[in-house]
Each structure stands twice: as structure tokens, then as C-alpha cells.
Amino acid sequence: MTLTNLPSVERRNWSQSDGAPERPLVAASRTWAQALHGEGFSAIDNVDRSGSGAESAALLALAAGLRGTPNLARRSAARAERFTGERSRTIVGIQLARTLAWMWDADMAAAYQSVSMLFIGDRDHGRDGSAAAIGIFAEVALRCGQGDTARLALAGFEDYPRDDSAEAQEIALAYAILGDDNGLESAASDRAPKSALVVARLNLAWGLRLRRTGRTRAARAPLQAALELFDELESGTWRRIAARELRGAGHGGSSETTVSLLSVQELAVAHAISLGLSNREAADLLYLSPRTVSNHLYSIYPKLGVRSRTQLARWYEGNLDSSRASSFD
């Protein structure tokens, strides 16, 4: 499947009555699956604060996890947890945010531990809450060799309504990810209306399946399609995963000419910013002052032709491989 399929992707109309575009407020009353599928994840300042403190903080955490700012996701999740108990419905947003933060770190074992707690024991977050998380649970479980555990959890949704709700789309996504090659390929190629995030994740899952089974060349097209759509959606965490997998498939290597424009310390700062760190956090990591980090960024941006931290993180992901990045850890 390629991006030529995108006319079938469901797009929500976030416009005012006079036709002027606006970014939506993410209402605290929306379900977690709806929040997960909302587009424009970078607009985390637009989270509606009219709900409870726990709901607003958890929505902020989820948006940060989707955007690819793991430290903000963890801080907001911790804040939300102070307002609520572990058996609250809000725990769904909290644990999804933490799971996405671990996925950003490429620590799938920790991500599995985080999301699996939503499917263990007595749960007061409700069936819809579990449905919102089942797609991510399937993705992470399969990467950790725990596919059977996810399939057991998925069996509890056999009688869930098959409609176009965000929850039903997550369930269908989980079935595809945990199914055989034919089912996953068919789901990735299906032109039936679905959220753009589901389309991207299906492409990613199919690309991963192809790459893991030795079909590396064939994996590049769906991985590239996933990467471009995650980029469009500003879904930084999944974009990071797709970029890493695409490099592993032998595509999108480093640009040595551009990299050579940066000093060693500037590369280290770029790496820290790509991890979602603030200037102060990057300074602590690199034993620099926040002012020095700020000065390096002032120098880095024009050299690379970027204008924001998000664009810098994308440049780093696209131009430096994991082996180079590890030298700055």
C-alpha cells in the first residue's frame, strides 16, 4: 500500500462555521480511542482544561506521547496519576502515554509492561478503555514475542460492534497485526474508510512483517508510506519507529555532507533534542549550560535549514543512524 490510497482515509473537518481553519480543542469528555485518533498531535496546548485535573493531565500526556516528547509525556502522566487511582478510567490515557514514551525509547519490553496492565485483573476503566489500547497492545506484544497473550486479550472483543468507531478500528487493527500475512496485507491494502493513524500503523506493521521475514526490499514501500503519513500527522513516536525500520531495510541512510557541517558538540546537542529533551535537560545530559545549548541551536538551525525542534528531531532521525547516535548516549 502506498500513499495513493489516502483519499479513502477518513479526515475530520476541524473548521469553524465561517470556513476559517482552526485546531480542535481535545475535550476531556472524549473517549481515549477518539483522542488517540485525533489529528494534529502537536497542538498539545489546545487540550481542553474544562474537565477534571486527572483527565486534562492524562490527555496532555497522551498527546505528548503521540507527538514524540517522552519526557513531557512521563511528567504529565505522573501528574495525572496524582489526581486519580490505578483503577480509574483515566489510567488508560496515563498508561498509553507511558507506553508511547517507552516506544520512543525503543524499549519494547518496558512498553509491554506498561500497556499490559490495562488487560490484567479487575479493571474499572471499562471495556471501551481496553478497546482503545488493544491495537497498541498488539503492536508491542508481537515485538516482544507475546503475541499469544495479546490474542487472548483480543478474544474478549469478538462481540464488540463492528462499526466505524475509533474503538472498533483499534480492534480491527489488532486482528490484522496478530493475523497471518494474507490478512495483514489485505488490511494494509484495503481502501475502506479508516482513520489516517490506522492506515499508517497498518503500513508500518506490514513493513515490519516483511522485513522480519527476510523480504527487505518489499518492506521499503509500506515503511516509506508509513513514515510519510506519520510525518504528516505529526505523530513523532511512530515516525521515529518507522524511520528506524526503514533504515534497517537499507533505505534513508545518513547524509555525510550535511552532517559534516556540524561540530561534535553540535551533533550531541542535536541528538539530545531529538530525544525530546528541553534545553535544560540537554544541558544536564551534556554537562553544558542551558545558554550554551541555546547558542548551539542558534547555530545549528541555519546550517541544516530547519526552524524548530521538531524539524531538527526529524532531520536527526533521517540523517544519523542508530550506531552514530549511540556514541552520544
Secondary structure as GFF3:
##gff-version 3
##sequence-region A 1 329
A	DSSP	three_ten_helix	3	8	.	.	.	ID=ss1
A	DSSP	beta_strand	9	10	.	.	.	ID=ss2
A	DSSP	alpha_helix	32	37	.	.	.	ID=ss3
A	DSSP	three_ten_helix	44	46	.	.	.	ID=ss4
A	DSSP	alpha_helix	53	67	.	.	.	ID=ss5
A	DSSP	alpha_helix	70	83	.	.	.	ID=ss6
A	DSSP	alpha_helix	91	104	.	.	.	ID=ss7
A	DSSP	alpha_helix	108	116	.	.	.	ID=ss8
A	DSSP	three_ten_helix	117	119	.	.	.	ID=ss9
A	DSSP	alpha_helix	126	143	.	.	.	ID=ss10
A	DSSP	alpha_helix	147	154	.	.	.	ID=ss11
A	DSSP	three_ten_helix	155	157	.	.	.	ID=ss12
A	DSSP	alpha_helix	166	178	.	.	.	ID=ss13
A	DSSP	alpha_helix	181	189	.	.	.	ID=ss14
A	DSSP	beta_strand	194	195	.	.	.	ID=ss15
A	DSSP	alpha_helix	196	212	.	.	.	ID=ss16
A	DSSP	alpha_helix	216	233	.	.	.	ID=ss17
A	DSSP	alpha_helix	236	248	.	.	.	ID=ss18
A	DSSP	alpha_helix	256	259	.	.	.	ID=ss19
A	DSSP	alpha_helix	264	274	.	.	.	ID=ss20
A	DSSP	alpha_helix	279	286	.	.	.	ID=ss21
A	DSSP	alpha_helix	290	304	.	.	.	ID=ss22
A	DSSP	alpha_helix	309	319	.	.	.	ID=ss23
A	DSSP	alpha_helix	322	326	.	.	.	ID=ss24
###
